[in-house]
Amino acid sequence: MVRPGRDRLQGDVEVDETYVGGEEERGGRFTLKNAIVLIAIEFEQSQGLGRVRLGWAEDAFQVELEQFIQEVIEPGSRVHTDAWGGYNRLDRLGYQHRVVNLSNTGNPAHVAMPAVHRRCRIAPFVRLARTITYYRADIEATLLHGVNNGRLESLNTKVRLIAPRAFGFHSAKAMIALAELTHGGLCPALPGRQ
């Protein structure tokens, strides 16, 4: 799986598997038509992501997972995985095994195990990752608290449409009054109307 003579990963290494080939009716780690791709990536909190190793597997069970890990990761390294049982014997193979139970963390996979879920060189995904990283606080505020600037942007557009109508007014107060009347939710009773 790894070019001979290439150094194995060491230190903190995240390992996970993914499926390439589309959705299947069967769920879980069983696949009939998809390819199983194994991912191992070095990471260090202060320096970020490091070297990556990819592999292919017939299945996502213990024998294949252990074989991949032994080929690409130096014994003694700290191997971070999800709670899948296929990784259970890593301690016996000479690795310091750190288990991240994704269903118990309360966080999505890309937060609980960021290294293996963020490394990609495909241009659209790189742009998407940068955009999400840049707007992360706004996205979280929207999802957690329902706060966003959509209504403000909508009001801004409507006020810009009102401004040309208020061009002949002698003060900004008249334009503000027109904006409040049209979009402020006020419905004053006008003479001769019900």
Buried (B, 14 or more C-beta within 10 A) or exposed (E): EBEEEEEBBBEBBBBBBBBEEEEEEEEEBEBEEBEBBBBBBBBEEEEEBBBBBBBEBEBBBBEBBBBBBBBBBBBEBBBBBBEBEBBBEBEEEEBEBEBBEBEEEEEEBEEBBBBBBBBEEEEEEEEEBEEEEEEEEEBEBBEEEEEEEEEEEEEEEEBEEBEEEBEEEEEEEEBBBBBEEBEEEEEEEEEEEE
